[in-house]
């Protein structure tokens, strides 16, 4: 027979910051939904932009840009919540080089990555793809800068610029 004292203290319940969030508390946009929604939103923006240009009014164009910005940040905030990250990290997208790291986490990391620190197979493949695209964009800008700075004295390059 086990005797239990009525004066036993209940076990300590950790504070909200100390315990990891459960999947139901994270919610937000998962990785697949995030990528699909951004692709769909980008395609819609690409198709709607020529229509807004035809209206040729400043406020319609600026309003369209503002709506696009709000939709993008809604999607980003939902994804950050899903990752278990603080939503203030969305402001880091305005900081050079930090925006690459945040973009990587938004694009490639699985749900709850901030607490688990574990990448799955799909995440590794997406991370490799993400960093290859970043490297190609950096290489393209480096090549363009090289052409502009060192090829500016070339007569043929000057002729191409004048024709353009």
Steps between C-alpha positions, in 0.01 A plus 500: 500500500633845402423792721471842337536810708231765446772765518684390186566792269384459143767469234634827362339607173750678272428854383377556145846608383669193644280230351514424129195593301275221383394467137155635576650813656731565202259474208570772244624405153693178455791484257299362206209738552744793531680419174173431315338821626803712409513345152128556448520856634803577279321366192189705580710812551680436170167473317330796671789748469446573127133574572596751769746670265223556247301693762800732527409661828744551780264392779396176331861401446604595852194330647579182309854503635371557852254209471780278370719599794226425755423161345868408493549593865184317605638185337845557655361559850293182477808304391713642782232391746511152349877488544468596866688827441411841635308706244739792544742303280292620204671838536832325446409469134599865463855428626753386238638147550260441791223490239675205331504303826134579574406412142677167539305421816170603344564296186673185618447435872226265625234589753640578844860523380577772755446252785605168342802614291448196278480516122318230304592364155273738310641789701856407407406485130321835523795652687745387230267642231458829692872557551579406138251760378651758737850416372385533137341839566816624674713370211273674246530832685877456529521434126285805425717717726812367331358578155399852603824592676760329286317482170386862501801602292416245230373658181273204426336512845443876464336437163269238656402748776427772245283265296311391808 
